[in-house]
Amino acid sequence: MKLNLDRNVNHNIKSYKSEFYRTSNSSLNSHVSNTNFENSNRHRNPRHNPFPNSRRKSLNTGSKGLWRELRSHNGIGDGLSEKTAQAEVDLSRLRGDDVPSPSPPPHPSGDKRSSSGTLNRRPGDLETTEDGRERRRRDANTNFDDNNGCPNYLSEAIFVDTPGSSAAAWMRQQTAAGHRKVHVATTEVRVVVKDINDNAPVFPNVTMAGDVQENGPIDLSVVVVAAWDADDAEEGSNARLTYTIEKNVIEERSGASIFQVDPQSGLIRTALCCLDRETTPEYHIQVVATDGGGLKGIGTVVVHLVDVNDNSPRLARPLWELQVMETWGVGPPDNTTLLQVTALDRDTKNYFFYRVVEQSGWGWQHFGMRSEGSAGLLYATQTLDYEDPNHRRGFRFMVQVTDKGRGGWDDPRHVDSAWVSVELQDVNDNPPEFRRADVRVTVREDTPVGTLLATMPAHDPDTGVSGEVRYTVSDTGGSLTVDSSGGIRLRHGLDREGSTGSVTIATVVARDRGHYPLSATATLTITITDVNDSPPRLLPPVVLHVLEGSTTSLVGILTATDDDVWALGHGPPFTLELAHDAPIYIRDNFKLNYDSHMDSGRGGAELWTTGSLDREQHRSLSIPVAVTDAGGMTQINTVTVIVDDINDNKMKPGQKTVYLWKTRNGGGDASLGRVWVDDPDDWDSKDKSFRWLGPKHPLFKLDPDTGTILASTQLRQGRYQLQFLVSDIQWQQRDVPANVTVDVRLLQHEALVNAQPLTLAPLTPTQLTRGWRPSGGGGVLGRLMASVQHVLGEAFTAELLSVYGSDNEHLPTASDDTIINDSNVPDLLHTTQDMQQQRTHIGVRPPGVCVWLAAREVRGQAFMDPIRLQGILSMHQTQLESATQVQVEVADTTLVASEPPLVGAANQDGDDAPSATLPSTALHMQVVDTNSTSLVTPRLRQSHWCPHHGVEGDHRGRPPRLPPIHHIQDACTPISCLNGGRCVKTEQGNRYVCS
């Protein structure tokens, strides 16, 4: 068996033991050994067994298979012959291993075999090689193989793991087979492997890096390179390395090499001085390591130049020009960056520092610089005020930068300078300023309109639109105006007796026109001196009572007052007398006794009757009284005398008609008014009693003491005839017949939804409906409906839905005490206006009436949209007022349309709900009783549907408008909202949510 040994793989072979076995019938020399290999190569396994048992046991393809296995194992046994492999197989069989017996291969003639099939060959015998050639068999001591000339250390030797046990087993097998006894011999062989130069030097890293400082002297160390050679360093010069630079860097000017290397140590140094990083930041050189045998290894060295601060910084600009806004306010400025200054430096590591050069130019002390990163930030250290003329011309100074070289700021090679020019821009930072912030003036209250009261100019130091000033003035009375120069003038007359009093304080605001305007405020105090412009007026009570039929009697005492300043002679003493234009019947029935000592010397008068008065002739009388103050100003005041009724007339049979217009199941029992008999007396209810004539009607109730009739909710549309008997205990009259006709009309749901309200004032419901009939019209209401029908045209019919008044009808009014017919309406209106004037003075609001109308198509059942109806009525408002002789106000349709009138409840099927399920507060019925007729309608309500009226007349001199009328919060009903909206009842009232 032959082995190719590599010194790099098996440096030493130790304890090589061999056992030779010979049989009696075989000339085979088998060499059994157990070999321990110590591997000195650092790339191999230190313990290496080239023939593990698992390999031998797996050989089942005969001697050739064993031969191939041995050759493939780690390069060991490449020189083993096929004969040796066969011997290994035979020995394995002798040891008892399970190795199949291969078929004997054909062998050349002359080969002799033993009885066991083993070849009996001796040295010198011919043998056939694998390539078919014949050669003489060599002895086991042959030194070289024929193929490659490598030493043949072992020939025909078989390696076993345990020679003792294998030999014993083999001997037992041989004895059992009848063979002769086996002789065993042992020897030890030591083999030394000699090195040859078969490995080239290798650098651990193909590319190596080194650093050297720029601008350094010659012979600076760069890097040490080292290569490795696998050959034995102790074996001649095989691993002795020499270093050279194969590809160096040449300086262009001198043509000399820049780097050099120590051949033995591999230290690379600079061969030239003063390398410049900014010119060439790195160099690439190629280093070669050569061993003693001439084998070479190549590596690349990258030399990086380390930067030093050898370049001066340079500012990006020689002149920096900028425009900045002036500093806001008067306080110290913040650190807002005004300018970012940048510098350039060819060095890699730079630390820049910036500063403003002292005494370098105008305004240097107003600025400072701070360094952030590589930039310098310019900021203001003092207030920059554009309004300052010195600041307005701008600033110019120098800034410097240094990279902190060895000399710092004192080293000019590491310092650079540049100019900075700053131009200020104006901002709106100054509010206007009044020359006088508090001005006081005194004027007479009769000062003409347009008079200049004071001039209050304001100055704004800002420029452009920021310096333009506009003025506004506000005062409680709205009587002042201001012009563009700050002049305060009267817009309308002053009234010392008005709500503002004798002193008016006005606020004047001056506001500039900047993008974000600034303003200033000044105060103008106006003291108003009195003039005698307020007429005297009577003090309450101005409504007096006298019993009818009484003889001459004192009606009341009249006193007066005046709002002017009495100390100026604009007040008492007052003089009272009947007006010169008082009617004859007033002068015949009343007299006024003036007394200058009355009311503590202020003057007063006693009002007396001159004879008896008949209530049936005059329910109330208006007495004009002229009151004059000490300054000679006179005003006519009206005193109302109500003639109290006494039961001095007998009853006569009466006939009354009640018009009841209701919604289906519209609430509880409705009052229809009193049973009426023809009796001029109207305050005699305590003397009368009432009862039914015949059986009671199931749908009506009668109060026997007051004569009030109540109608059930079960009433249906139609006409009902009721008969009653009235008795008067004062006149001993019994069972005077009184008939009542109740005409019931059911209002359509569509009419209520499309209703439009009107307000008439000053007027009461009784005054409005007296003399009116649904079929024939008449009275103020008749003229209103006729006028509305006229403006609607022939395509629509006007329908009346509801009439009701304000809640203070318990106060005495002209309608309560005056017999009204169509012929005396002008007198009624005059009387009502006089009463309204008195109520204005005593703080009582005038009466008003709310009327709800709808417009139905003549040829169909559809109703006009309330928005359209409101527009038509608004366009003809003047025509309606002319027809009724009262003020007419059309309600805002937007409020009405968003909130339908509350009129009742309906069930889910669309029919009216039963009365038992309808709360009594869901519907209010309003009765207007005029004795012979009564109009009963639902009190429709809409949030804010009635216009708000003040207690003073408007600019056209018309009577005052009605103040707001308060109503009970009604419950939500299915028709409270239209178009899918929802009504939500809350503690604050109903809230309507749109769909």
Beta strands, then each sheet from edge to edge (+ up, - down):
strand 1: 12-22
strand 2: 30-33
strand 3: 36-38
strand 4: 47-48
strand 5: 126-128
strand 6: 134-136
strand 7: 157-159
strand 8: 183-192
strand 9: 207-213
strand 10: 221-224
strand 11: 242-247
strand 12: 259-261
strand 13: 267-270
strand 14: 282-290
strand 15: 296-306
strand 16: 314-315
strand 17: 319-325
strand 18: 337-344
strand 19: 353-356
strand 20: 367-372
strand 21: 375-380
strand 22: 395-402
strand 23: 415-425
strand 24: 433-434
strand 25: 438-444
strand 26: 452-455
strand 27: 458-459
strand 28: 469-474
strand 29: 480-482
strand 30: 487-490
strand 31: 503-512
strand 32: 519-529
strand 33: 537-538
strand 34: 543-547
strand 35: 554-561
strand 36: 575-578
strand 37: 590-595
strand 38: 604-609
strand 39: 620-628
strand 40: 634-644
strand 41: 654-662
strand 42: 670-674
strand 43: 688-692
strand 44: 700-702
strand 45: 708-711
strand 46: 718-728
strand 47: 733-746
strand 48: 756-761
strand 49: 796-805
strand 50: 849-857
strand 51: 887-890
strand 52: 925-929
strand 53: 933-938
strand 54: 982-986
strand 55: 989-993
sheet 1: 4+ 3- 1+ 2- 7-
sheet 2: 4+ 3- 1+ 8-
sheet 3: 5+ 6-
sheet 4: 9+ 15+ 14- 11+
sheet 5: 10+ 13- 12+
sheet 6: 16+ 18- 21+ 20-
sheet 7: 17+ 23+ 22- 19+
sheet 8: 24+ 27-
sheet 9: 25+ 32+ 31- 28+
sheet 10: 26+ 30- 29+
sheet 11: 33+ 35- 38+ 37-
sheet 12: 34+ 40+ 39- 36+
sheet 13: 43+ 46- 47+ 41+ 53+ 52-
sheet 14: 42+ 45- 44+
sheet 15: 49+ 50- 48+ 51-
sheet 16: 54+ 55-
end
